[in-house]
Amino acid sequence: MSKLRVGILGGTGMVGQRFVSLLENHPWFEVAVIAASPRSSGKTYEEAVGDRWKMTTPMPEAVKNIIVKNVNDVKEVSSQVDFVFSAVDMTKEEIKVIEEAYARTETPVVSNNSAHRWTPDVPMVIPELNPEHLELIPYQRKRLGTEKGFIVVKPNCSIQSYTPALYALKEFGPKLVVATTYQAISGAGKNFAEWPEMLDNVIPFIGGEEEKSEQEPLKIFGKIVDGKLEKAVNPVITTQCIRVPVSDGHTAAIFVNFEKKPAKEEILKAWKDFKGIPQELNLPMAPKQFIQYLEEDNRPQTKLDRNYEGGMGISLGRLREDIVFDYKFVGLSHNTLRGAAGGAVLIAELLTAKNYITAKE
Ligand SMILES: N[C@@H](CC=O)C(=O)O
């Protein structure tokens, strides 16, 4: 089969660059269009990014001479792609409007943005956890008046270091969770050269992050009722989100109470055995082993473990009983791979495998 033609909206920013890197040599997808702000349009991708290339691997040759298009030229961009990834940098309201405009041109949109995460008929998906939420797509298409176009979003990066671990323990009814996240500076789209204040420093505030970290897992745990996603009531989650001087990798320290307290061995087995459709279908970006548990007391560590399974796996450690809660443990996930562009590419692979994304005639 020939590759599907992909557009990257907001291709010059950090997440956009991550999409460009991940799609180099992708077996199913190829970058056909890169779109960005009017400021960048008309320039080659190499010129538009200039010295702001933040990936550790070089810019792929195949994209250097692509002429960047204006992201607001929805019809023109849509006419040249089968679907788009959205990493646009606009206000929430503008993002809502532009992502729907793309969907209405019969172009599926896989978004890294938060704007549509609470739109009731827009699935917010971690492919291993809640692929059944894609069943919202026909309802959404009906609202949009489309046959093929729709929007699917991925959740915030912060929740990925603990939500899979809790979801894998669903049978024991996780009911109360306290999570403190230690978030890398790439989550703010920055590196140390651009944010020297972060060296030797910790900042105890990330705007809007605690609300997302508490609420978004409940949509993932939720169920579809009458074509709308109804969020779950449990687990009740309270968080503190802290920016730490780490380049990549979000860590979370978790305390949890269950309806039925499992034995430690049951938890370890549930994590080890947990897999989803991406593993069953052997999707190109899917980690073979989604969750790894590290026995050493000093793991997981960002430097050693963030790239586990190409940055798409979750690393857990330090599981032990607690004197206040049933258990506590530590989780780690790569925030710009599993937590951002990698998670979105995996969603697009799942959508393709399930025929929600197909080549335009
Ligand atoms: N908001 C997060 C980025 C994840 O999507 C952060 O600031 O780390």
The ligand as a Tripos MOL2 file, in Angstrom:
@<TRIPOS>MOLECULE
LIG
    8     7     1     0     0
SMALL
NO_CHARGES

@<TRIPOS>ATOM
      1 N1          1.7490   20.8660   29.9430 N.3       1 LIG1
      2 C1          2.8100   19.9340   29.9770 C.3       1 LIG1
      3 C2          3.1400   19.4720   28.5880 C.3       1 LIG1
      4 C3          2.3530   18.2540   28.2820 C.2       1 LIG1
      5 O1          1.5570   18.1190   27.3790 O.2       1 LIG1
      6 C4          4.0310   20.5070   30.6420 C.2       1 LIG1
      7 O2          4.0360   21.7260   30.8500 O.co2     1 LIG1
      8 O3          4.9340   19.7500   30.9880 O.co2     1 LIG1
@<TRIPOS>BOND
     1     1     2 1
     2     2     3 1
     3     2     6 1
     4     3     4 1
     5     4     5 2
     6     6     7 2
     7     6     8 1
@<TRIPOS>SUBSTRUCTURE
     1 LIG1         1 GROUP 0 **** ****
